[in-house]
């Protein structure tokens, strides 16, 4: 057992003190003893010792301090390096949980404590943290739900859903993240994505969130790392599911699939809404930046898209994570910068104009036919004009 030297209420003999000095491994205590023997002797319990004895003991303390400090400096370099090395996760453990490292980000966001903020680390380092980003940028590989109530690990049973790939449970309160792997990942925030699969996935996740009574505000960016011992982890029978398999267990899926132009406040519906809104704004706005040309114009355009996306995201009841907003803004900015030109915009406007003119003509033809039917029934031109919302002279022309 390590000797502890006290500088208070000591009546040991000089031999006892010398023995304690020789056996002590506490540098700070030895430094205090040396100070008490020399500089604070009047106020210490060593004032009754002869000056020569005090000096001899102080020298012994200084020598022991130097000896201890020298041994710590001579510690093998290999041991120091060993302490700095992060713990390693066996590749087979990763494959057991995730199937393939390609189903994870190469440099995920991760954290030891969410209140301290997120850090970007290599996948090997991130897998040792309690919190990790599971989905790669632009892809939905894992559908993750945050269920904040005791017994959350079995919420899928109460909702009559298929078993999750895993459930990571907080041991203290029973709250959990339930995760379903997707055997066919879905592109979620790129102009090259297909809108059909994204909207279908958004509907499935919205319906699952409802029946699980999961947190609407959870973005899904960071999840409890199932490989970390902090959590109790329950494994499901399958690594991944087809979307159709998950949908078969859901009641009323149709009403959860987001429609174009409909504001969706939660889940992937926010991605769809933000993407649709931003791309329509970008089609018109990109021209003034492209006229400038050069790298400065591109940077200004990218910043403008991100600013617009952030403003629109702020209107959601549960805004998206800022990193998701950035990915959407960057994707829309790159696609419009690469594909839109003055000539292309003019052709697009002309096509829309032709569609609008055709629709207007068909609407007028319908009203003209209606005016004739009303006149055949004996209605006056003024009454027909009021019913159809046109001028009476227009009705007169239609009836000629």
C-alpha positions in Angstrom: 0.0 0.0 0.0 1.3 3.5 -0.9 2.7 5.5 2.1 1.0 8.8 2.8 3.0 11.5 4.5 1.0 14.0 6.5 2.5 17.4 7.4 0.1 17.9 10.4 0.3 16.5 13.9 3.4 14.5 13.3 5.6 13.4 16.2 7.6 10.7 14.4 11.3 10.4 14.9 13.7 11.4 12.2 14.2 7.8 11.3 10.5 7.3 10.8 10.3 10.3 8.6 13.2 9.1 6.5 11.6 5.7 6.1 8.3 7.3 4.9 10.2 9.5 2.4 12.0 6.5 1.0 8.8 4.5 0.6 6.5 7.3 -0.7 5.4 7.5 -4.4 3.4 10.8 -4.0 5.5 13.6 -5.4 3.1 16.3 -4.2 3.2 15.1 -0.6 7.0 14.9 -0.7 7.1 18.5 -2.1 4.9 19.7 0.8 7.1 17.9 3.3 10.2 19.4 1.9 8.6 22.9 2.1 7.6 22.3 5.7 11.1 21.2 6.7 12.7 24.3 5.1 10.6 27.4 4.4 7.7 26.9 6.8 9.5 25.3 9.6 8.2 27.8 12.2 4.6 26.9 11.5 5.2 23.1 11.1 5.4 20.3 13.5 9.1 19.8 12.6 10.4 22.9 14.4 11.6 20.8 17.4 14.0 18.9 15.1 17.6 20.1 14.9 18.4 22.2 11.9 20.9 19.7 10.6 18.4 16.8 10.7 15.7 19.0 9.0 18.2 19.8 6.2 19.1 16.1 5.8 15.4 15.1 5.6 14.7 17.9 3.1 17.6 16.7 0.9 16.2 13.1 1.1 12.8 14.4 0.1 14.2 16.3 -2.9 16.2 13.3 -4.0 13.1 11.1 -3.8 11.1 13.6 -5.8 13.8 13.7 -8.5 13.9 9.9 -8.5 10.1 9.6 -9.0 10.1 12.2 -11.7 13.0 10.6 -13.5 11.3 7.2 -13.6 8.1 8.7 -15.1 10.1 10.4 -17.8 11.9 7.2 -18.6 8.6 5.3 -19.1 8.7 3.2 -22.3 7.5 5.1 -25.4 5.5 2.1 -26.5 3.3 2.4 -23.4 2.6 6.1 -24.1 1.6 5.3 -27.6 -0.6 2.5 -26.4 -2.6 4.9 -24.2 -3.3 7.3 -27.1 -4.5 4.6 -29.4 -8.4 4.6 -29.6 -10.1 1.3 -28.9 -10.6 -0.8 -32.0 -13.8 -2.5 -33.2 -13.4 -5.9 -34.9 -14.5 -5.8 -38.5 -16.7 -8.9 -38.0 -18.6 -7.1 -35.3 -19.3 -4.2 -37.8 -20.4 -6.7 -40.4 -22.7 -8.5 -38.0 -24.5 -5.2 -37.2 -24.5 -3.3 -40.4 -23.9 -5.9 -43.1 -21.3 -3.8 -45.0 -19.2 -0.8 -44.1 -20.6 0.9 -47.3 -23.9 1.1 -45.6 -22.3 3.7 -43.2 -20.7 7.1 -43.8 -17.0 7.1 -44.4 -16.5 10.0 -41.9 -19.6 10.1 -39.7 -20.7 12.7 -37.2 -20.3 11.2 -33.7 -20.2 12.2 -30.0 -19.4 11.0 -26.5 -22.0 13.5 -25.2 -24.6 15.2 -27.4 -24.5 18.4 -25.2 -20.8 18.8 -26.1 -21.6 18.9 -29.8 -20.8 16.6 -32.8 -17.4 15.8 -34.3 -16.5 14.3 -37.7 -14.2 11.3 -37.2 -13.1 8.3 -39.3 -15.5 5.4 -39.3 -13.2 3.3 -37.1 -13.1 6.1 -34.4 -16.8 6.9 -34.7 -17.8 3.3 -34.0 -16.3 3.6 -30.5 -18.6 6.5 -29.6 -22.0 6.2 -27.9 -23.6 8.4 -30.6 -23.1 8.0 -34.4 -24.4 9.1 -37.8 -25.8 5.9 -39.3 -27.0 7.1 -42.8 -24.5 8.2 -45.4 -25.1 11.6 -47.0 -27.9 11.6 -49.6 -29.0 8.1 -48.7 -31.6 6.5 -46.4 -30.2 3.1 -45.5 -31.6 2.9 -42.0 -35.1 4.1 -40.9 -34.6 5.3 -37.4 -37.3 6.2 -34.9 -37.0 7.7 -31.4 -39.5 6.3 -28.9 -39.3 8.2 -25.7 -41.2 6.1 -23.1 -40.5 3.1 -20.9 -40.7 -0.2 -22.7 -39.9 1.5 -26.1 -38.0 -1.6 -27.3 -41.3 -3.4 -27.8 -43.2 -0.6 -29.3 -43.1 -2.4 -32.7 -45.1 -5.3 -31.2 -47.8 -2.9 -30.0 -48.0 -1.3 -33.5 -48.1 -4.7 -35.3 -44.9 -4.0 -37.3 -42.2 -6.3 -38.4 -39.3 -6.7 -35.9 -36.7 -3.9 -36.2 -33.1 -4.7 -37.2 -32.1 -3.6 -33.8 -33.3 -1.5 -30.8 -30.8 0.5 -28.8 -32.2 1.0 -25.3 -31.3 3.5 -22.6 -30.7 1.4 -19.5 -31.9 4.1 -17.1 -35.3 5.0 -18.5 -36.2 2.4 -21.1 -36.3 4.9 -24.0 -35.0 3.5 -27.3 -34.0 4.1 -30.9 -35.7 1.5 -33.2 -34.0 0.9 -36.5 -35.2 -0.9 -39.6 -32.5 -1.5 -42.3 -33.6 -1.0 -46.0 -32.3 -3.7 -48.4 -32.6 -1.1 -51.2 -31.4 2.3 -50.0 -33.3 5.4 -51.2 -31.7 8.6 -52.5 -33.1 11.5 -50.4 -31.6 14.8 -51.3 -30.2 15.0 -54.7 -31.6 16.4 -58.0 -30.8 13.1 -59.6 -33.2 11.2 -57.2 -36.5 9.7 -58.3 -39.3 11.5 -56.6 -41.6 8.4 -56.5 -39.4 6.2 -54.2 -38.6 9.2 -51.9 -42.3 10.1 -51.5 -43.1 6.5 -50.9 -40.4 6.2 -48.2 -41.6 9.4 -46.6 -45.1 8.0 -46.4 -43.9 4.7 -44.9 -41.8 6.5 -42.3 -44.6 8.9 -41.5 -47.1 6.1 -41.0 -44.6 4.1 -38.9 -43.8 7.1 -36.8 -47.5 7.5 -36.1 -48.2 3.9 -35.0 -45.0 3.8 -33.0 -45.9 7.1 -31.3 -42.3 8.2 -32.0 -40.9 11.7 -31.6 -42.0 13.9 -34.6 -39.1 16.3 -34.1 -36.3 13.6 -34.3 -34.3 14.2 -37.5 -32.6 10.8 -37.6 -29.1 12.2 -38.1 -27.6 10.8 -34.9 -28.6 7.5 -33.3 -27.5 5.4 -30.4 -24.6 3.4 -31.6 -25.6 -0.3 -31.2 -22.0 -1.4 -30.9 -21.4 0.7 -27.8 -21.8 -0.9 -24.3 -23.6 2.1 -22.9 -26.8 0.8 -24.5 -28.7 -2.4 -24.1 -29.1 -3.7 -27.7 -31.8 -6.1 -28.9 -31.2 -7.7 -32.2 -33.9 -8.5 -34.8 -34.0 -11.5 -37.1 -33.2 -9.5 -40.4 -30.7 -7.0 -41.5 -32.9 -5.3 -44.1 -36.5 -5.1 -45.5 -38.0 -4.0 -48.7 -40.2 -0.9 -48.4 -43.2 -2.9 -49.6 -42.8 -5.4 -46.7 -42.8 -2.6 -44.2 -45.8 -1.0 -45.9 -47.9 -4.2 -45.8 -48.2 -3.8 -42.0 -49.3 -0.1 -42.1 -52.9 1.1 -41.9 -53.9 4.1 -44.1 -50.5 4.5 -45.9 -52.0 6.5 -48.8 -52.8 9.6 -46.6 -49.2 9.7 -45.4 -47.5 9.8 -48.8 -46.7 13.5 -49.4 -48.2 15.1 -52.5 -46.5 17.8 -54.5 -47.3 21.3 -53.2 -48.5 19.9 -49.8 -46.7 21.1 -46.8 -45.3 18.3 -44.8 -44.0 19.2 -41.3 -42.3 16.0 -40.2 -39.9 13.3 -41.3 -38.8 13.0 -44.9 -41.9 15.0 -45.9 -39.8 18.0 -44.9 -37.0 17.0 -47.3 -39.6 16.6 -50.2 -41.2 20.0 -49.4 -37.9 21.8 -49.0 -36.4 20.3 -52.2 -39.5 21.1 -54.3 -39.7 24.6 -53.1 -36.0 25.3 -53.5 -35.6 23.9 -57.0 -38.5 26.1 -58.3 -36.9 29.1 -56.8 -33.5 28.2 -58.2 -34.8 27.8 -61.8 -35.5 31.5 -62.0 -32.8 32.9 -59.6 -29.7 31.1 -61.1 -29.6 33.2 -64.3 -28.4 36.4 -62.6 -25.5 34.6 -61.0 -24.5 32.7 -64.2 -24.3 36.0 -66.0 -21.5 37.0 -63.7 -19.4 33.9 -64.3 -16.4 32.7 -62.5 -15.7 31.0 -59.1 -17.0 34.0 -57.1 -20.3 33.8 -58.9 -20.6 30.1 -58.1 -19.8 30.6 -54.4 -22.3 33.4 -54.2 -24.9 31.2 -55.8 -24.2 28.3 -53.4 -24.5 30.7 -50.4 -27.8 32.1 -51.8 -29.3 28.6 -52.2 -28.3 27.7 -48.6 -29.7 31.0 -47.3 -33.0 30.4 -49.0 -33.2 26.8 -47.8 -32.4 27.9 -44.2 -35.2 30.5 -44.3 -37.7 28.0 -45.7 -36.6 25.4 -43.2 -37.3 27.8 -40.3 -41.0 27.8 -41.3 -41.3 24.1 -40.4 -42.8 23.2 -37.0 -39.9 20.8 -36.6 -37.0 22.2 -38.7 -34.5 19.8 -40.4 -31.0 19.5 -39.1 -28.8 22.2 -40.6 -26.6 19.6 -42.2 -29.5 18.1 -44.1 -30.5 21.6 -45.2 -27.0 22.1 -46.5 -27.0 18.9 -48.5 -30.3 19.8 -50.2 -29.1 23.3 -50.9 -25.8 22.1 -52.4 -27.5 19.5 -54.5 -30.0 22.0 -56.0 -27.3 24.6 -56.5 -25.0 22.2 -58.4 -27.8 20.8 -60.6 -29.2 24.2 -61.6 -25.7 25.7 -62.2 -24.8 22.8 -64.5 -28.1 22.5 -66.4 -29.7 25.9 -66.6 -28.8 28.6 -69.2 -30.5 31.7 -70.7 -31.5 29.7 -73.8 -32.7 26.8 -71.7 -34.8 29.1 -69.5 -36.4 30.8 -72.5 -37.3 27.4 -74.0 -38.8 26.3 -70.6 -40.8 29.5 -70.4 -42.1 29.1 -73.9 -43.1 25.5 -73.2 -45.0 26.6 -70.1 -46.6 29.4 -72.1 -47.8 26.9 -74.7 -49.3 24.7 -72.0 -50.9 27.7 -70.4 -52.4 29.0 -73.7 -53.8 25.5 -74.5 -55.4 25.2 -71.1 -56.8 28.7 -71.4 -58.3 28.0 -74.9 -59.9 24.8 -73.6 -61.4 26.7 -70.6 -62.8 29.3 -73.0 -64.3 26.7 -75.2 -66.0 25.1 -72.3 -67.5 28.4 -71.2 -68.6 29.2 -74.8 -70.5 25.9 -74.9 -72.0 26.7 -71.5 -73.1 30.1 -72.7 -74.9 28.7 -75.7 -76.7 26.1 -73.5 -77.7 28.9 -71.0 -79.0 31.0 -73.9 -81.0 28.1 -75.2 -82.7 27.8 -71.8 -83.8 31.5 -72.2 -81.2 33.2 -69.9 -80.3 36.8 -70.8 -76.7 37.7 -71.9 -76.2 39.7 -68.7 -77.2 36.7 -66.6 -74.9 34.4 -68.6 -72.0 36.9 -68.2 -72.5 37.1 -64.4 -72.7 33.3 -64.1 -69.5 32.7 -66.2 -67.5 35.6 -64.8 -67.0 37.3 -68.2 -68.0 40.6 -69.8 -71.4 40.8 -71.5 -69.7 41.7 -74.8 -67.8 38.4 -74.6 -71.0 36.5 -74.2 -72.5 38.4 -77.2 -69.5 37.3 -79.4 -69.9 33.7 -78.3 -73.5 33.6 -79.2 -73.1 35.1 -82.7 
